[in-house]
């Protein structure tokens, strides 16, 4: 991609390189957790610059195993059960913004 293409997407070359190198499961967990907070995964991905920031935080999370265990029961999971998630506050803000 050219610098112009990246600029049109609203991301830097570094962000794109980080995204390409990211393990696939990180994005899956991120979108599942977003759903726990009442967010539409498609809308989360369409806010691309924000999505990349969420991915970066998720990628460096120290609670990966706990996250996987909790998301295995996502149908019974509530936002209050997700205090371990470093993106929880961001998801809450996004959910409030979406609802208003």
C-alpha positions in Angstrom: 0.0 0.0 0.0 1.1 3.5 -0.7 1.3 6.2 2.0 -1.6 7.8 0.3 -3.7 4.6 0.6 -2.9 4.4 4.3 -3.7 8.0 4.7 -7.1 7.5 3.1 -7.7 4.6 5.6 -6.7 6.9 8.5 -3.8 4.7 9.7 -0.1 4.8 9.7 2.2 2.3 8.0 3.3 1.1 11.5 -0.3 0.4 12.5 -0.9 -1.6 9.3 2.3 -3.6 9.8 1.2 -4.4 13.4 -2.3 -5.4 12.1 -0.8 -7.8 9.5 1.4 -9.5 12.1 -1.3 -9.9 14.7 -2.4 -13.4 15.5 -5.9 -14.0 14.1 -7.4 -15.0 17.5 -6.8 -11.5 18.9 -9.4 -10.0 16.6 -11.9 -12.8 17.2 -11.6 -12.3 21.0 -11.9 -8.5 20.6 -15.1 -8.8 18.6 -16.6 -11.3 20.9 -15.9 -9.1 23.9 -17.3 -6.1 22.1 -20.6 -8.1 21.7 -20.6 -8.7 25.5 -20.8 -4.9 25.8 -23.6 -4.7 23.3 -21.6 -3.5 20.4 -22.1 -4.6 16.8 -18.8 -6.3 15.6 -19.2 -4.9 12.1 -19.6 -1.4 13.4 -16.5 -1.8 15.6 -14.5 -2.9 12.6 -15.7 0.0 10.5 -14.3 2.5 13.0 -11.0 1.4 11.6 -8.6 3.6 13.5 -10.4 2.9 16.8 -10.4 -0.8 15.9 -6.7 -0.9 15.4 -6.2 0.8 18.8 -8.5 -1.8 20.4 -6.5 -4.6 18.7 -3.2 -3.2 20.0 -4.5 -3.1 23.6 -5.9 -6.6 23.2 -2.7 -7.9 21.7 -0.7 -6.9 24.8 -3.3 -8.1 27.3 -2.0 -10.1 30.2 -5.3 -11.9 30.8 -5.6 -13.9 27.5 -6.3 -17.2 29.2 -9.0 -15.7 31.5 -10.5 -14.0 28.5 -10.7 -17.2 26.5 -12.3 -19.0 29.4 -14.9 -16.3 30.0 -15.7 -15.9 26.3 -16.3 -19.7 26.1 -19.5 -18.9 28.1 -20.1 -15.5 26.3 -23.9 -16.1 26.2 -23.9 -15.8 30.0 -21.3 -13.1 30.3 -22.1 -9.5 31.3 -19.9 -6.4 31.1 -19.6 -6.5 34.9 -17.8 -9.8 34.6 -15.2 -8.3 32.3 -13.2 -6.0 34.6 -10.0 -7.9 33.7 -10.3 -6.6 30.1 -8.0 -3.7 29.3 -10.5 -2.5 26.7 -13.6 -2.7 29.0 -13.7 1.1 29.6 -13.4 1.8 25.9 -16.2 -0.7 25.1 -18.4 1.0 27.8 -17.8 4.4 26.2 -18.5 3.1 22.7 -21.7 1.4 23.9 -22.9 4.6 25.5 -22.1 6.5 22.4 -23.9 4.0 20.2 -27.0 4.1 22.4 -27.3 7.9 22.3 
